[in-house]
């Protein structure tokens, strides 16, 4: 639960930690998948079918974590008043 008037520090730390999670997912999962897609020697449909499910799943994870990071930073900003 959000307690207004408390220190913003925990919210900012949580927001930054979540953002680091976004960067980790991007660099460890999405970038290598993009590289594999680019290097695909098969037909476009074959490469896409092997690639799409995993990429979409991790892109959703990345989007949710980025949104949570933003929310934590907003709460931290509002608590600083």
VEXDREN-368290 format. One record per residue (C-alpha): x, y, z. Coordinates in steps of 0.001 Angstrom, whole numbers, padded with zeros to 6 digits, always signed. Last residue first. Layout:
<nodes>
XYZ
...
</nodes>
This chain:
<nodes>
+005986+016314-001964
+008520+013532-002476
+005829+010873-002323
+004566+011915-005769
+007992+011373-007322
+008378+007993-005656
+004905+007007-006848
+005882+008064-010386
+009150+006098-010178
+007316+002992-009006
+004771+003318-011828
+007537+003696-014434
+009257+000549-013201
+005966-001352-013224
+005396-000251-016829
+008910-001359-017798
+008327-004728-016099
+005053-005224-017977
+006618-004273-021325
+009663-006519-020853
+007492-009494-019935
+005340-008821-023010
+008480-008635-025175
+009621-011898-023631
+006453-013693-024718
+006463-012039-028170
+010064-013113-028793
+009448-016694-027713
+006328-017102-029816
+007762-015333-032891
+011098-017038-033472
+010403-020539-034764
+007373-019394-036761
+009306-016392-038089
+012248-018453-039301
+009957-020863-041128
+007883-018075-042696
+010959-016146-043809
+012403-019154-045572
+015470-020737-044047
+018896-019132-043629
+018030-017134-040533
+020876-014792-039580
+018542-011827-039009
+016178-013909-036926
+019033-015303-034864
+020302-011777-034236
+016810-010657-033180
+016641-013588-030782
+020065-012641-029407
+018836-009044-028858
+015571-010123-027218
+016964-012525-024619
+020101-011378-022801
+020244-007703-023816
+016533-006895-023734
+015723-009062-020720
+018667-007538-018836
+017682-003986-019807
+014126-004489-018585
+015434-005983-015335
+017623-002885-014905
+014395-000916-015190
+012895-003007-012408
+015856-002226-010177
+015564+001485-011021
+011888+001556-010137
+012446-000382-006918
+015240+002005-005897
+013036+005002-006722
+010158+003573-004744
+012353+002761-001749
+013858+006311-001836
+010593+008266-002012
+010501+008676+001772
+007008+008622+003248
+004500+011426+002729
+001892+009275+001075
+001758+005696+002262
+001221+003497-000777
+000000+000000+000000
</nodes>
